[in-house]
């Protein structure tokens, strides 16, 4: 009987750890997805602002489309000349992973 109780306890602890690690892994993947989407959206907005990419709807609208295609939501887009700064948000298990990126020409150009 004691062996059965110990085995059940070990299995319960192992299952709890497995689910916990899966949740942490999923959150890490979501954070990386948000970071990649922010980078892509900022590059798209900066390219549209410079005229390198034709975007009839405007740089921030293009950034929103790119973020949406990456499974995230554009929450902020600021343009200062040719420099674009964007913030995107991705949801995982009711929590939000927020990432911010900036793109534009090198300083001094």
N, C-alpha and C positions, 0 to 999 in steps of 0.2 A: 504494500500500500504506500509506503513512504517513497519508493522509487517512482510510482505513478505520479504522485504529487510533485516531486522534483522535476520530472520530465515535463509535466504540464506547465510548471512555472518557467522552465527554460524555454519552452516553445512560446509562451506568452511574451516573454522578454524579447526573444528573437523576432517575433512578429511585430512588436511595437517598434523595435529598432529599424526593421526593414521599412515599415511605413514612414517612419520619421525621416530616414535617409532618402526615400523616394520623394517626399515632399520638399526636402532641401534641394535635391537634384533638379526637380522641376522648377523651383524658384530660380535657381542659378541659370538654367536654360532660358527662362523667360527674361531675366535681366540681360543676358547676352543678346537675345533677340531684339530687345528694346534698344540696346546700344548700337547694334548693326543698323536697325531701322533709322535711328537718329542720325547716324553718319550718312546714310544714303539720302535721307530727306534733306539734310543740310547741303550736301553736294548738289543735289538736284536744284534746290533754291538758288544757290550761288551760281550755278551754270546758267540758269534761266535769267538771273539778274544781269549777268555779264553778256548775255545774248548768244552764248555758245550753244544753248539748247533752245529752240523755239518753243515758247509756252504762251499761247494766246490767253490763257486764263490767269496768268501771273505767277511769280515765283512761289509764293506761299501756297497757292492752290495746287501747284505741281508737287510741292513738298508734302501736302496732305494726301495726294494720290499715292505717292511713293510710300508714305508711312502706312496708309491703309492696305496697300498691296503686301506689306510686310506683316500684316496682322496687328498693327498698333494704331494708336490714335494720336494725331498731331494736336498738342494742347497749346503750343505757343510758337509763333514764327515772327522773328524780327529781322529787318533788313537795314543795314547801315552801309549805304553805297553798294559795293559788290560783296559785302560780307553778310552771310546768313547765319543766324543763330536759331536753332529749333529745339523744342522740347517735345518728346513723345512719351506715351504711356501705354503699357501693356498690362493686362490683368491676368492674375493667376490665383486661383483659389480664393477669390474675393479680395485679394490684395493688389496693389498697383506697383509695378516696376517703372520708375521714371528715369529717363535718360536724356541728356542734353548734349548737343554737338554744335560745332561752329565750323564754317567752311568759307573760303574766299581766297583771293590771291595772296601771295606771300607779302609780308610787311615790306614797305618800301617800293612797291610797284603801283 
